[in-house]
């Protein structure tokens, strides 16, 4: 299905785009080390976890990878399996 500009604009209006810079990347790397995970396989998970952990509580995250996100977020983020 093709997405037209109006549909994309509507979708983006409900989102907040977060830039992952050097500070965020270093924090994500620290999460990986604490969780005992490594490699590019976990880089995006760690970046998403780092962003979730910076949000005002309560935070809920929809994820298909509850095991890894639990290792990265601990009890601070409510994980919902999808």
N, C-alpha and C positions, 0 to 999 in steps of 0.2 A: 504494500500500500504506500502510495506517495503521500508525503506530508506537505501541505501548503503552508505559506508563511503565517496566515492567521491561526492555524492550528498549532504551529510551533510557538508562536507568540503567546497563545493561551497557556500552553504547557509550561513555558518558561516563567510565566507570571506567578506561578505557584512554587517556584524553586528559588533557592539562593545558590548561586554559583560561588564556589570557594576555590581560591587559588592555592595550590600547593607549592609553596616556595621552599627556600633552603631551611628555614626554621622548622616548618612543618615536616619536611623530609627527615631532618635530624631527629625530631620527636618520634616519628613513625619508626625510624631505625632503632631507637631506644626501646620502643614497644616490642619490636621483633626480638631484640636481644633478651629482654626480660621474659618473654614468652617462650624462649628457646627455639624460635623459628628463624629461618634464614633463606635467602634466595629470592629471585624475582617472582617466584610463584606466590609469595605472600606480600609483595610490595603494595599492591592496590588495597588488599585487606587492611594492612597496617595504616595506610593513608586514610582510609575511610574510618577506621577505629580512632585514629588520632583526632580527626575532625569531630566525631561523635563525642569523644571525651571532653572536648573544649566547649560543648554546648551547655546552656543553662539546663539544669535538671527539672523535671524528669526527661529522660531521653529514651526513645524506643527506636530500634533498628530492625528493619525487615532484612532477613538474610537467608541464603540457602546454605550457608556454612556456619552453623551455630557453634560447632566445636572450635574452629580457629578463632572466631570472633570472641568466644568466651575466654580463650587464652589471652587475647589482646585487650579486651575491655574489662574483664573481671565482672564484678557485680555492679559496676557503675552505670551500665547501659542495659536496659531491658531488651533482650533479643527475642524476636518473633520469627519462627521458622516459616519459610515460604517454599 
